[in-house]
C-alpha cells in the first residue's frame, strides 16, 4: 500500500469492540462496491492491516463471473447449468 494522497481519500476513526470487530463505514463499502456478506482477505503488515475483496473463481472453469455456492463450493452459473443438463439426461 502506498501512502500517496490519492490512496487516502477518506480518513475515519472507529473503535474495535470487545469481540475484535470493526465496522467499515458505509461510504467506504459503497465506494469499493462491497456487498452484504462480502468475502474479504485481511492481511497483517508491520504497521497496518489491509482489507480487500477476495477473488472467488469457479472451481470448474476458473471464471469470476456470476459465482454461486453449493456446500461452500464456488461455481459459476454456466458450469452449474452444464451439470444440471448432464444429470437431467
VODRENSE-803656 format. One record per residue: residue number from 1; residue in one letter; x, y, z of N, C-alpha, C, O in turn. Coordinates in steps of 0.05 Angstrom, whole numbers, plus 32768, in hexadecimal, padded with zeros to 4 digits. Layout:
VODRENSE-803656
<atom resi="NUM" resn="a" n_X="X" n_Y="Y" n_Z="Z" ca_X="X" ca_Y="Y" ca_Z="Z" c_X="X" c_Y="Y" c_Z="Z" o_X="X" o_Y="Y" o_Z="Z"/>
...
end
This chain:
VODRENSE-803656
<atom resi="1" resn="x" n_X="8011" n_Y="7FE8" n_Z="8000" ca_X="8000" ca_Y="8000" ca_Z="8000" c_X="8012" c_Y="8019" c_Z="8000" o_X="8023" o_Y="801B" o_Z="8011"/>
<atom resi="2" resn="x" n_X="800D" n_Y="802A" n_Z="7FED" ca_X="801C" ca_Y="8043" ca_Z="7FEC" c_X="800F" c_Y="8057" c_Z="7FFE" o_X="7FF7" o_Y="8057" o_Z="8002"/>
<atom resi="3" resn="x" n_X="801E" n_Y="806A" n_Z="8008" ca_X="8013" ca_Y="807F" ca_Z="8018" c_X="800F" c_Y="8098" c_Z="8008" o_X="8013" o_Y="80AE" o_Z="8012"/>
<atom resi="4" resn="x" n_X="8007" n_Y="8095" n_Z="7FEF" ca_X="8001" ca_Y="80AC" ca_Z="7FDE" c_X="7FE6" c_Y="80B8" c_Z="7FE7" o_X="7FD5" o_Y="80AB" o_Z="7FF2"/>
<atom resi="5" resn="x" n_X="7FE3" n_Y="80D2" n_Z="7FE3" ca_X="7FCA" ca_Y="80E0" ca_Z="7FEB" c_X="7FB2" c_Y="80D4" c_Z="7FDD" o_X="7F9C" o_Y="80D4" o_Z="7FE9"/>
<atom resi="6" resn="x" n_X="7FB5" n_Y="80CA" n_Z="7FC4" ca_X="7F9E" ca_Y="80BF" ca_Z="7FB7" c_X="7F95" c_Y="80A4" c_Z="7FC3" o_X="7F7E" o_Y="809C" o_Z="7FC0"/>
<atom resi="7" resn="x" n_X="7FA7" n_Y="8096" n_Z="7FD1" ca_X="7FA0" ca_Y="807D" ca_Z="7FDF" c_X="7F90" c_Y="8083" c_Z="7FF8" o_X="7F81" o_Y="8072" o_Z="8001"/>
<atom resi="8" resn="x" n_X="7F94" n_Y="809A" n_Z="8004" ca_X="7F88" ca_Y="80A0" ca_Z="801E" c_X="7F72" c_Y="80B5" c_Z="801A" o_X="7F74" o_Y="80CB" o_Z="8025"/>
<atom resi="9" resn="x" n_X="7F5E" n_Y="80AF" n_Z="800A" ca_X="7F4A" ca_Y="80C2" ca_Z="8004" c_X="7F36" c_Y="80C8" c_Z="801B" o_X="7F2B" o_Y="80DD" o_Z="801C"/>
<atom resi="10" resn="x" n_X="7F33" n_Y="80B5" n_Z="802D" ca_X="7F21" ca_Y="80B8" ca_Z="8044" c_X="7F2E" c_Y="80AE" c_Z="805D" o_X="7F39" o_Y="8097" o_Z="805D"/>
<atom resi="11" resn="x" n_X="7F2E" n_Y="80BD" n_Z="8072" ca_X="7F39" ca_Y="80B4" ca_Z="808B" c_X="7F23" c_Y="80B5" c_Z="80A0" o_X="7F16" o_Y="80C9" o_Z="80A4"/>
<atom resi="12" resn="x" n_X="7F20" n_Y="809E" n_Z="80AE" ca_X="7F0B" ca_Y="809C" ca_Z="80C2" c_X="7F17" c_Y="808C" c_Z="80DA" o_X="7F25" o_Y="8078" o_Z="80D5"/>
<atom resi="13" resn="x" n_X="7F11" n_Y="8094" n_Z="80F2" ca_X="7F19" ca_Y="8085" ca_Z="8109" c_X="7F01" c_Y="8075" c_Z="8113" o_X="7EEB" o_Y="8080" o_Z="8115"/>
<atom resi="14" resn="x" n_X="7F06" n_Y="805C" n_Z="811A" ca_X="7EF1" ca_Y="804A" ca_Z="8125" c_X="7EFD" c_Y="803B" c_Z="813C" o_X="7F15" o_Y="8036" o_Z="813D"/>
<atom resi="15" resn="x" n_X="7EEC" n_Y="8033" n_Z="814F" ca_X="7EF4" ca_Y="8023" ca_Z="8165" c_X="7EF1" c_Y="8005" c_Z="815F" o_X="7EDE" o_Y="7FFE" o_Z="8151"/>
<atom resi="16" resn="x" n_X="7F03" n_Y="7FF5" n_Z="8168" ca_X="7F01" ca_Y="7FD8" ca_Z="8166" c_X="7EF1" c_Y="7FCE" c_Z="817E" o_X="7EF9" o_Y="7FD5" o_Z="8195"/>
<atom resi="17" resn="x" n_X="7EDC" n_Y="7FBE" n_Z="817A" ca_X="7ECC" ca_Y="7FB5" ca_Z="8191" c_X="7EDA" c_Y="7F9E" c_Z="81A0" o_X="7EF0" o_Y="7F96" o_Z="8199"/>
<atom resi="18" resn="x" n_X="7ECD" n_Y="7F95" n_Z="81B5" ca_X="7ED9" ca_Y="7F81" ca_Z="81C7" c_X="7EDD" c_Y="7F66" c_Z="81B9" o_X="7EED" o_Y="7F55" o_Z="81C3"/>
<atom resi="19" resn="x" n_X="7ED0" n_Y="7F61" n_Z="81A2" ca_X="7ED4" ca_Y="7F48" ca_Z="8193" c_X="7EE8" c_Y="7F4C" c_Z="817C" o_X="7EEC" o_Y="7F3A" o_Z="816C"/>
<atom resi="20" resn="x" n_X="7EF4" n_Y="7F64" n_Z="817A" ca_X="7F08" ca_Y="7F69" ca_Z="8166" c_X="7EFD" c_Y="7F72" c_Z="814B" o_X="7F0B" o_Y="7F73" o_Z="8137"/>
<atom resi="21" resn="x" n_X="7EE3" n_Y="7F79" n_Z="814B" ca_X="7ED6" ca_Y="7F82" ca_Z="8132" c_X="7EDA" c_Y="7FA0" c_Z="812D" o_X="7EDC" o_Y="7FB0" o_Z="8140"/>
<atom resi="22" resn="x" n_X="7EDB" n_Y="7FA6" n_Z="8114" ca_X="7EDD" ca_Y="7FC2" ca_Z="810B" c_X="7ECA" c_Y="7FC6" c_Z="80F4" o_X="7EC9" o_Y="7FB6" o_Z="80E1"/>
<atom resi="23" resn="x" n_X="7EBA" n_Y="7FDB" n_Z="80F6" ca_X="7EA6" ca_Y="7FE0" ca_Z="80E1" c_X="7EB3" c_Y="7FF2" c_Z="80CC" o_X="7EBD" o_Y="8008" o_Z="80D2"/>
<atom resi="24" resn="x" n_X="7EB2" n_Y="7FE9" n_Z="80B3" ca_X="7EBB" ca_Y="7FFA" ca_Z="809D" c_X="7EA4" c_Y="800D" c_Z="8096" o_X="7E8E" o_Y="8005" o_Z="8092"/>
<atom resi="25" resn="x" n_X="7EAA" n_Y="8027" n_Z="8094" ca_X="7E95" ca_Y="803B" ca_Z="808D" c_X="7E87" c_Y="8034" c_Z="8073" o_X="7E94" o_Y="802B" o_Z="8060"/>
<atom resi="26" resn="x" n_X="7E6D" n_Y="8039" n_Z="8072" ca_X="7E5D" ca_Y="8033" ca_Z="805B" c_X="7E68" c_Y="8041" c_Z="8042" o_X="7E68" o_Y="8035" o_Z="802C"/>
<atom resi="27" resn="x" n_X="7E72" n_Y="805A" n_Z="8045" ca_X="7E7D" ca_Y="8068" ca_Z="802E" c_X="7E95" c_Y="8059" c_Z="8022" o_X="7E98" o_Y="8058" o_Z="8009"/>
<atom resi="28" resn="x" n_X="7EA5" n_Y="804D" n_Z="8033" ca_X="7EBC" ca_Y="803E" ca_Z="8029" c_X="7EB3" c_Y="8024" c_Z="801C" o_X="7EBE" o_Y="801D" o_Z="8007"/>
<atom resi="29" resn="x" n_X="7EA0" n_Y="8016" n_Z="8028" ca_X="7E96" ca_Y="7FFE" ca_Z="801C" c_X="7E89" c_Y="8003" c_Z="8001" o_X="7E8D" o_Y="7FF4" o_Z="7FEE"/>
<atom resi="30" resn="x" n_X="7E7A" n_Y="8019" n_Z="7FFF" ca_X="7E6E" ca_Y="8020" ca_Z="7FE6" c_X="7E83" c_Y="8027" c_Z="7FD1" o_X="7E81" o_Y="801F" o_Z="7FBA"/>
<atom resi="31" resn="x" n_X="7E97" n_Y="8037" n_Z="7FD9" ca_X="7EAC" ca_Y="803F" ca_Z="7FC6" c_X="7EBB" c_Y="8026" c_Z="7FBA" o_X="7EC3" o_Y="8027" o_Z="7FA3"/>
<atom resi="32" resn="x" n_X="7EBD" n_Y="8011" n_Z="7FCB" ca_X="7ECB" ca_Y="7FF9" ca_Z="7FC2" c_X="7EB8" c_Y="7FE4" c_Z="7FB8" o_X="7EC0" o_Y="7FCE" o_Z="7FB0"/>
<atom resi="33" resn="x" n_X="7E9E" n_Y="7FEB" n_Z="7FB7" ca_X="7E89" ca_Y="7FD8" ca_Z="7FAD" c_X="7E88" c_Y="7FBE" c_Z="7FBD" o_X="7E84" o_Y="7FA9" o_Z="7FB2"/>
<atom resi="34" resn="x" n_X="7E8C" n_Y="7FC1" n_Z="7FD7" ca_X="7E89" ca_Y="7FA9" ca_Z="7FE9" c_X="7E6C" c_Y="7FA3" c_Z="7FEC" o_X="7E5C" o_Y="7FB5" o_Z="7FF1"/>
<atom resi="35" resn="x" n_X="7E64" n_Y="7F8A" n_Z="7FEA" ca_X="7E49" ca_Y="7F81" ca_Z="7FED" c_X="7E46" c_Y="7F76" c_Z="800A" o_X="7E5A" o_Y="7F72" o_Z="8018"/>
<atom resi="36" resn="x" n_X="7E2D" n_Y="7F71" n_Z="8012" ca_X="7E29" ca_Y="7F64" ca_Z="802C" c_X="7E36" c_Y="7F49" c_Z="802B" o_X="7E35" o_Y="7F3B" o_Z="8017"/>
<atom resi="37" resn="x" n_X="7E43" n_Y="7F41" n_Z="8040" ca_X="7E51" ca_Y="7F27" ca_Z="8043" c_X="7E68" c_Y="7F24" c_Z="802F" o_X="7E6F" o_Y="7F0E" o_Z="8027"/>
<atom resi="38" resn="x" n_X="7E73" n_Y="7F3B" n_Z="8027" ca_X="7E8A" ca_Y="7F3B" ca_Z="8015" c_X="7EA1" c_Y="7F2C" c_Z="8022" o_X="7EA8" o_Y="7F31" o_Z="8039"/>
<atom resi="39" resn="x" n_X="7EAD" n_Y="7F19" n_Z="8013" ca_X="7EC5" ca_Y="7F0B" ca_Z="801D" c_X="7EDD" c_Y="7F1D" c_Z="8018" o_X="7EE1" o_Y="7F27" o_Z="8002"/>
<atom resi="40" resn="x" n_X="7EEE" n_Y="7F21" n_Z="802C" ca_X="7F05" ca_Y="7F32" ca_Z="802A" c_X="7F1E" c_Y="7F24" c_Z="8033" o_X="7F1C" o_Y="7F11" o_Z="8043"/>
<atom resi="41" resn="x" n_X="7F35" n_Y="7F2D" n_Z="8029" ca_X="7F4F" ca_Y="7F24" ca_Z="8033" c_X="7F58" c_Y="7F39" c_Z="8047" o_X="7F56" o_Y="7F51" o_Z="8042"/>
<atom resi="42" resn="x" n_X="7F63" n_Y="7F30" n_Z="805D" ca_X="7F6E" ca_Y="7F43" ca_Z="8071" c_X="7F8B" c_Y="7F3B" c_Z="8074" o_X="7F92" o_Y="7F25" o_Z="807B"/>
<atom resi="43" resn="x" n_X="7F9D" n_Y="7F4F" n_Z="806F" ca_X="7FB9" ca_Y="7F4A" ca_Z="8070" c_X="7FC6" c_Y="7F5C" c_Z="8085" o_X="7FBF" o_Y="7F74" o_Z="8087"/>
<atom resi="44" resn="x" n_X="7FD7" n_Y="7F51" n_Z="8095" ca_X="7FE5" ca_Y="7F60" ca_Z="80AA" c_X="8001" c_Y="7F67" c_Z="80A1" o_X="8010" o_Y="7F55" o_Z="8098"/>
<atom resi="45" resn="x" n_X="8008" n_Y="7F80" n_Z="80A2" ca_X="8022" ca_Y="7F8A" ca_Z="809B" c_X="802E" c_Y="7F95" c_Z="80B5" o_X="8021" o_Y="7F95" o_Z="80CA"/>
<atom resi="46" resn="x" n_X="8046" n_Y="7F9F" n_Z="80B4" ca_X="8053" ca_Y="7FA9" ca_Z="80CC" c_X="8043" c_Y="7FBF" c_Z="80DA" o_X="8040" o_Y="7FBD" o_Z="80F3"/>
<atom resi="47" resn="x" n_X="803A" n_Y="7FD2" n_Z="80CB" ca_X="802C" ca_Y="7FE9" ca_Z="80D8" c_X="800F" c_Y="7FED" c_Z="80D0" o_X="8003" o_Y="8000" o_Z="80D9"/>
<atom resi="48" resn="x" n_X="8004" n_Y="7FDB" n_Z="80C1" ca_X="7FE8" ca_Y="7FDE" ca_Z="80B8" c_X="7FDC" c_Y="7FC4" c_Z="80B0" o_X="7FE9" o_Y="7FB0" o_Z="80AD"/>
<atom resi="49" resn="x" n_X="7FC1" n_Y="7FC5" n_Z="80AE" ca_X="7FB1" ca_Y="7FAE" ca_Z="80A4" c_X="7FA5" c_Y="7FB6" c_Z="808A" o_X="7F9B" o_Y="7FCC" o_Z="8087"/>
<atom resi="50" resn="x" n_X="7FA6" n_Y="7FA4" n_Z="8076" ca_X="7F9A" ca_Y="7FA9" ca_Z="805C" c_X="7F82" c_Y="7F97" c_Z="8058" o_X="7F83" o_Y="7F7F" o_Z="805D"/>
<atom resi="51" resn="x" n_X="7F6C" n_Y="7FA3" n_Z="8050" ca_X="7F53" ca_Y="7F94" ca_Z="804B" c_X="7F4C" c_Y="7F98" c_Z="802D" o_X="7F4B" o_Y="7FAE" o_Z="8023"/>
<atom resi="52" resn="x" n_X="7F48" n_Y="7F82" n_Z="801F" ca_X="7F42" ca_Y="7F83" ca_Z="8003" c_X="7F2E" c_Y="7F6D" c_Z="7FFB" o_X="7F2D" o_Y="7F58" o_Z="8009"/>
<atom resi="53" resn="x" n_X="7F1F" n_Y="7F71" n_Z="7FE6" ca_X="7F0D" ca_Y="7F5C" ca_Z="7FDD" c_X="7F1C" c_Y="7F43" c_Z="7FD6" o_X="7F32" o_Y="7F44" o_Z="7FCA"/>
<atom resi="54" resn="x" n_X="7F11" n_Y="7F2D" n_Z="7FDD" ca_X="7F1C" ca_Y="7F13" ca_Z="7FD4" c_X="7F13" c_Y="7F0E" c_Z="7FB7" o_X="7EFC" o_Y="7F15" o_Z="7FB0"/>
<atom resi="55" resn="x" n_X="7F24" n_Y="7F03" n_Z="7FA8" ca_X="7F1D" ca_Y="7EFC" ca_Z="7F8D" c_X="7F15" c_Y="7EDE" c_Z="7F8D" o_X="7F25" o_Y="7ECD" o_Z="7F93"/>
<atom resi="56" resn="x" n_X="7EFC" n_Y="7ED9" n_Z="7F87" ca_X="7EF1" ca_Y="7EBE" ca_Z="7F88" c_X="7EEE" c_Y="7EB4" c_Z="7F6B" o_X="7EE2" o_Y="7EC1" o_Z="7F5B"/>
<atom resi="57" resn="x" n_X="7EFA" n_Y="7E9D" n_Z="7F66" ca_X="7EF8" ca_Y="7E90" ca_Z="7F4C" c_X="7EE8" c_Y="7E77" c_Z="7F4C" o_X="7EE6" o_Y="7E69" o_Z="7F61"/>
<atom resi="58" resn="x" n_X="7EDB" n_Y="7E71" n_Z="7F36" ca_X="7ECD" ca_Y="7E58" ca_Z="7F32" c_X="7EE2" c_Y="7E41" c_Z="7F34" o_X="7EF7" o_Y="7E43" o_Z="7F28"/>
<atom resi="59" resn="x" n_X="7EDB" n_Y="7E2D" n_Z="7F43" ca_X="7EEE" ca_Y="7E16" ca_Z="7F46" c_X="7EF0" c_Y="7E05" c_Z="7F2C" o_X="7F02" o_Y="7DF5" o_Z="7F2A"/>
<atom resi="60" resn="x" n_X="7EDD" n_Y="7E09" n_Z="7F1A" ca_X="7EDE" ca_Y="7DFA" ca_Z="7F01" c_X="7EEC" c_Y="7E08" c_Z="7EEA" o_X="7EFE" o_Y="7DFD" o_Z="7EDD"/>
<atom resi="61" resn="x" n_X="7EE5" n_Y="7E22" n_Z="7EE6" ca_X="7EEF" ca_Y="7E30" ca_Z="7ECE" c_X="7F00" c_Y="7E48" c_Z="7ED5" o_X="7F0B" o_Y="7E55" o_Z="7EC3"/>
<atom resi="62" resn="x" n_X="7F03" n_Y="7E4F" n_Z="7EEF" ca_X="7F13" ca_Y="7E65" ca_Z="7EF8" c_X="7F06" c_Y="7E81" c_Z="7EF3" o_X="7F13" o_Y="7E95" o_Z="7EF7"/>
<atom resi="63" resn="x" n_X="7EED" n_Y="7E81" n_Z="7EEA" ca_X="7EE0" ca_Y="7E9B" ca_Z="7EE5" c_X="7EDB" c_Y="7EA9" c_Z="7EFF" o_X="7ED9" o_Y="7E9D" o_Z="7F14"/>
<atom resi="64" resn="x" n_X="7EDA" n_Y="7EC4" n_Z="7EFE" ca_X="7ED3" ca_Y="7ED4" ca_Z="7F15" c_X="7EB7" c_Y="7EE0" c_Z="7F13" o_X="7EAF" o_Y="7EF0" o_Z="7F24"/>
<atom resi="65" resn="x" n_X="7EA9" n_Y="7ED9" n_Z="7EFE" ca_X="7E8F" ca_Y="7EE5" ca_Z="7EF8" c_X="7E78" c_Y="7ED4" c_Z="7F04" o_X="7E78" o_Y="7EBC" o_Z="7F01"/>
<atom resi="66" resn="x" n_X="7E65" n_Y="7EE1" n_Z="7F10" ca_X="7E4C" ca_Y="7ED5" ca_Z="7F19" c_X="7E51" c_Y="7EBC" c_Z="7F2A" o_X="7E46" o_Y="7EA7" o_Z="7F25"/>
<atom resi="67" resn="x" n_X="7E61" n_Y="7EBF" n_Z="7F3F" ca_X="7E68" ca_Y="7EA9" ca_Z="7F51" c_X="7E52" c_Y="7EA4" c_Z="7F65" o_X="7E48" o_Y="7EB6" o_Z="7F71"/>
<atom resi="68" resn="x" n_X="7E4B" n_Y="7E8A" n_Z="7F68" ca_X="7E39" ca_Y="7E81" ca_Z="7F7D" c_X="7E47" c_Y="7E6B" c_Z="7F8C" o_X="7E5B" o_Y="7E61" o_Z="7F84"/>
<atom resi="69" resn="x" n_X="7E3C" n_Y="7E64" n_Z="7FA3" ca_X="7E48" ca_Y="7E4F" ca_Z="7FB4" c_X="7E35" c_Y="7E38" c_Z="7FB8" o_X="7E1C" o_Y="7E3C" o_Z="7FBB"/>
<atom resi="70" resn="x" n_X="7E40" n_Y="7E21" n_Z="7FB9" ca_X="7E31" ca_Y="7E09" ca_Z="7FC2" c_X="7E43" c_Y="7DFB" c_Z="7FD6" o_X="7E59" o_Y="7DF1" o_Z="7FCF"/>
<atom resi="71" resn="x" n_X="7E3B" n_Y="7DFA" n_Z="7FEF" ca_X="7E4A" ca_Y="7DEE" ca_Z="8005" c_X="7E67" c_Y="7DF9" c_Z="8005" o_X="7E7A" o_Y="7DEA" o_Z="8006"/>
<atom resi="72" resn="x" n_X="7E69" n_Y="7E14" n_Z="8005" ca_X="7E82" ca_Y="7E23" ca_Z="8006" c_X="7E94" c_Y="7E1D" c_Z="7FEE" o_X="7EAC" o_Y="7E20" o_Z="7FEF"/>
<atom resi="73" resn="x" n_X="7E88" n_Y="7E15" n_Z="7FD8" ca_X="7E97" ca_Y="7E0E" ca_Z="7FC0" c_X="7E8F" c_Y="7E23" c_Z="7FAA" o_X="7E78" o_Y="7E22" o_Z="7FA0"/>
<atom resi="74" resn="x" n_X="7EA1" n_Y="7E35" n_Z="7FA2" ca_X="7E9A" ca_Y="7E49" ca_Z="7F8F" c_X="7E99" c_Y="7E3F" c_Z="7F72" o_X="7EAB" o_Y="7E30" o_Z="7F6A"/>
<atom resi="75" resn="x" n_X="7E84" n_Y="7E46" n_Z="7F64" ca_X="7E83" ca_Y="7E40" ca_Z="7F47" c_X="7E73" c_Y="7E56" c_Z="7F3A" o_X="7E62" o_Y="7E63" o_Z="7F46"/>
<atom resi="76" resn="x" n_X="7E78" n_Y="7E59" n_Z="7F20" ca_X="7E6A" ca_Y="7E6D" ca_Z="7F11" c_X="7E4F" c_Y="7E61" c_Z="7F07" o_X="7E4C" o_Y="7E48" o_Z="7F06"/>
<atom resi="77" resn="x" n_X="7E3D" n_Y="7E72" n_Z="7F00" ca_X="7E22" ca_Y="7E68" ca_Z="7EF7" c_X="7E24" c_Y="7E58" c_Z="7EDD" o_X="7E15" o_Y="7E45" o_Z="7ED9"/>
<atom resi="78" resn="x" n_X="7E37" n_Y="7E5F" n_Z="7ECC" ca_X="7E3A" ca_Y="7E50" ca_Z="7EB3" c_X="7E42" c_Y="7E33" c_Z="7EB9" o_X="7E36" o_Y="7E20" o_Z="7EAE"/>
<atom resi="79" resn="x" n_X="7E55" n_Y="7E2F" n_Z="7ECB" ca_X="7E5D" ca_Y="7E13" ca_Z="7ED2" c_X="7E46" c_Y="7E05" c_Z="7EE1" o_X="7E41" o_Y="7DED" o_Z="7EDC"/>
<atom resi="80" resn="x" n_X="7E38" n_Y="7E13" n_Z="7EF2" ca_X="7E21" ca_Y="7E07" ca_Z="7F00" c_X="7E0C" c_Y="7DFE" c_Z="7EEB" o_X="7E02" o_Y="7DE8" o_Z="7EEE"/>
<atom resi="81" resn="x" n_X="7E06" n_Y="7E0F" n_Z="7ED8" ca_X="7DF3" ca_Y="7E07" ca_Z="7EC3" c_X="7DFC" c_Y="7DEF" c_Z="7EB3" o_X="7DEC" o_Y="7DDE" o_Z="7EAC"/>
<atom resi="82" resn="x" n_X="7E16" n_Y="7DEE" n_Z="7EAD" ca_X="7E21" ca_Y="7DD6" ca_Z="7E9F" c_X="7E1E" c_Y="7DBD" c_Z="7EAF" o_X="7E17" o_Y="7DA8" o_Z="7EA5"/>
<atom resi="83" resn="x" n_X="7E23" n_Y="7DBF" n_Z="7ECA" ca_X="7E1F" ca_Y="7DA8" ca_Z="7EDB" c_X="7E02" c_Y="7D9F" c_Z="7EDC" o_X="7DFC" o_Y="7D87" o_Z="7EDB"/>
<atom resi="84" resn="x" n_X="7DF0" n_Y="7DB2" n_Z="7EDE" ca_X="7DD4" ca_Y="7DAC" ca_Z="7EDF" c_X="7DCB" c_Y="7D9E" c_Z="7EC5" o_X="7DBD" o_Y="7D8A" o_Z="7EC6"/>
<atom resi="85" resn="x" n_X="7DD4" n_Y="7DA8" n_Z="7EAF" ca_X="7DCE" ca_Y="7D9C" ca_Z="7E95" c_X="7DD9" c_Y="7D7F" c_Z="7E93" o_X="7DCB" o_Y="7D6D" o_Z="7E8A"/>
<atom resi="86" resn="x" n_X="7DF1" n_Y="7D7C" n_Z="7E9C" ca_X="7DFE" ca_Y="7D61" ca_Z="7E9B" c_X="7DEE" c_Y="7D4D" c_Z="7EAC" o_X="7DEA" o_Y="7D36" o_Z="7EA3"/>
<atom resi="87" resn="x" n_X="7DE6" n_Y="7D55" n_Z="7EC4" ca_X="7DD8" ca_Y="7D42" ca_Z="7ED6" c_X="7DBB" c_Y="7D3F" c_Z="7ED0" o_X="7DAD" o_Y="7D2E" o_Z="7EDB"/>
<atom resi="88" resn="x" n_X="7DB0" n_Y="7D50" n_Z="7EBF" ca_X="7D94" ca_Y="7D4E" ca_Z="7EB8" c_X="7D90" c_Y="7D3D" c_Z="7E9F" o_X="7D79" o_Y="7D38" o_Z="7E96"/>
<atom resi="89" resn="x" n_X="7DA6" n_Y="7D33" n_Z="7E93" ca_X="7DA4" ca_Y="7D23" ca_Z="7E7B" c_X="7D9C" c_Y="7D07" c_Z="7E82" o_X="7D99" o_Y="7CF6" o_Z="7E71"/>
end
